[in-house]
Each structure stands twice: as C-alpha cells, then as structure tokens.
Amino acid sequence: MTLAFLDLETTGLDRQFTEDHCPILEVAILLTDDNLVPFDSRSLVVEPREDGAGVRVVEFEDLCEPEAYRMHTDNGLLAEIDERTPGDIDMAQEALLDWLAPSLDGSNAGRGTVPLVGFGVGRFDVPLLARWMPDLLGQFHYRTIDVRTLTETTRRWADFGGAPTERKTHRALPDCHDARDVLAWWRNRYMPPAGAPEPPAPHQRMVDAMGQLRDTTPRLPGGTV
C-alpha cells in the first residue's frame, strides 16, 4: 500500500478562498509505503498567472500577504518562480497526474485508495485542491491522515520528548519530509509494528491521562457526559 504526503505553499492564509487568483505557489507529493519508506517524490513551483493569457499582471508583493511575501522571499521560493518561469496551476496538475499514474496503476495501491498525509492536510490543502486541482484530488482517498492532530494530542496527553524538530522551511517537499519524519517517530513510539518491543512508558501515561480525563469530565443529570 501507499501513502501520499502532500504540501502546498501559497500566497497567504486569509484571502486565498475568496480571491479569483490561484494562491498556490508550490506543490509537492512524497510517496511512501506503509512502513513510511519513501520511494518517489515530485515538487513543482507554480506561476500565479492572472490574466488568463499566461502573464502575471500583479507583482508578488501585491499578490502575497505580507507574512507570506517575507517568508517566501527568505526561503527563495519567489526567486525560483521568477528564474524558472514555470507553468500555471493547470500545467502543474497535468504534470503531477502524469507522474502519479505509474505509481497508482502499477501497484496494489490503485486510484482512489491512497490517503493524503500531512500537516493540516484536510483543513488546509484539500480545500485548495478541490478548488484548483480537482482532478489531482480525485486520485486519492477521501480519508486523510493529519499529522498535526497527532502532534497536538501527544503534546497534551503524552510524552513528546525526542520528536523530530520541524525545519519549518515553508517549502513544499521539505515540509512533506518533516511530516513523514514526525509520523514515523509517532508510530515507532506509540504504535510499533508487530513483533517490535513493547511501547515505552509514555504510552501508558497517555492511557492514564485519558482515564483521568474521563473521570473528571462534568456529567449532565442522568450520567450523560
């Protein structure tokens, strides 16, 4: 089976669902097996074309929100887009579909069976794919694995010590690798494969914490939580 780690880099967070322009600047997919061993990846930068004729009529500083402009200037993404003169979002979608086809058709994964994985992938990336890259989204299962959910719950109810440090490059492919590294750490610590040693003590602390939460949750009359 296959997992698909996906990350999008965009012009910002607040206006991307209301403006007419495509906010996607970079998209990356990292394919792994069920043991989280990577076997292929693809990353594409995207030209935010504005006039329907392949010409950018808005400068990056006006196109991006201030924080996104600073971030993608510092990490080199905007300069890379200028230097490489990439295709628009439709061309990026076609390129990714062509790249994905052998992996999905030539394995036991199959189209529509591979879940998307990433940091906030269901909340942030999937809605953008549905709007701007629907054919690409249609290749994957509707279920997603949100690595951020695991990190947030583990920080609150278990021991998060020793987890990999996210590089926070805000570049698509490195962020995919960061998500894979965190998920691999989480799995090896709290859900080790069959035959592996017993989970470490923090696993039991997480179970105990959940029990305490149930014991202290206020109950409505009649015993209903």
KAZICOR-V539427 format. One record per residue. RES is the residue in three letters. PHI is phi in whole degrees, -180 to 180 (none if undefined). Layout:
BEGIN
res: [RES:RES]
phi: [PHI:PHI]
END
This chain:
BEGIN
res: [MET:THR:LEU:ALA:PHE:LEU:ASP:LEU:GLU:THR:THR:GLY:LEU:ASP:ARG:GLN:PHE:THR:GLU:ASP:HIS:CYS:PRO:ILE:LEU:GLU:VAL:ALA:ILE:LEU:LEU:THR:ASP:ASP:ASN:LEU:VAL:PRO:PHE:ASP:SER:ARG:SER:LEU:VAL:VAL:GLU:PRO:ARG:GLU:ASP:GLY:ALA:GLY:VAL:ARG:VAL:VAL:GLU:PHE:GLU:ASP:LEU:CYS:GLU:PRO:GLU:ALA:TYR:ARG:MET:HIS:THR:ASP:ASN:GLY:LEU:LEU:ALA:GLU:ILE:ASP:GLU:ARG:THR:PRO:GLY:ASP:ILE:ASP:MET:ALA:GLN:GLU:ALA:LEU:LEU:ASP:TRP:LEU:ALA:PRO:SER:LEU:ASP:GLY:SER:ASN:ALA:GLY:ARG:GLY:THR:VAL:PRO:LEU:VAL:GLY:PHE:GLY:VAL:GLY:ARG:PHE:ASP:VAL:PRO:LEU:LEU:ALA:ARG:TRP:MET:PRO:ASP:LEU:LEU:GLY:GLN:PHE:HIS:TYR:ARG:THR:ILE:ASP:VAL:ARG:THR:LEU:THR:GLU:THR:THR:ARG:ARG:TRP:ALA:ASP:PHE:GLY:GLY:ALA:PRO:THR:GLU:ARG:LYS:THR:HIS:ARG:ALA:LEU:PRO:ASP:CYS:HIS:ASP:ALA:ARG:ASP:VAL:LEU:ALA:TRP:TRP:ARG:ASN:ARG:TYR:MET:PRO:PRO:ALA:GLY:ALA:PRO:GLU:PRO:PRO:ALA:PRO:HIS:GLN:ARG:MET:VAL:ASP:ALA:MET:GLY:GLN:LEU:ARG:ASP:THR:THR:PRO:ARG:LEU:PRO:GLY:GLY:THR:VAL]
phi: [none:-130:-118:-121:-80:-131:-145:-118:-109:-133:-79:153:-105:-85:-106:-71:-94:-115:-80:-77:-74:-75:-84:-80:-106:-156:-137:-140:-132:-118:-97:-132:-85:-68:-91:67:-91:-66:-132:-168:-158:-150:-134:-134:-89:-126:-83:-79:-75:-115:-107:79:-123:82:-122:-82:-104:-124:-71:-56:-63:-88:-76:-95:-69:-53:-66:-67:-63:-63:-63:-83:-76:-65:-90:86:-66:-65:-65:-65:-63:-65:-74:-93:40:-74:-79:-84:-65:-66:-67:-64:-62:-64:-64:-71:-63:-64:-69:-72:-52:-62:-70:-86:-84:-99:-135:-85:-70:82:-65:80:-113:-92:-79:-83:-131:165:-79:64:-63:-73:-82:-104:-77:-60:-60:-68:-62:-61:-82:-111:-137:-64:-67:-67:-58:-66:-79:-112:-70:-71:-78:-130:-118:-93:-65:-65:-61:-65:-67:-68:-69:-67:-61:-84:-124:-151:-96:-97:-63:90:-67:-60:-83:-71:-74:52:-76:56:-117:-64:-69:-58:-67:-62:-65:-62:-63:-63:-63:-66:-64:-64:-62:-62:-63:-66:-88:-113:-138:-63:-61:-57:91:-80:-59:-60:-58:-69:-54:-55:-60:-67:-64:-65:-62:-64:-64:-65:-64:-62:-61:-64:-70:-104:-72:-58:-117:-78:-53:93:89:-85:-70]
END
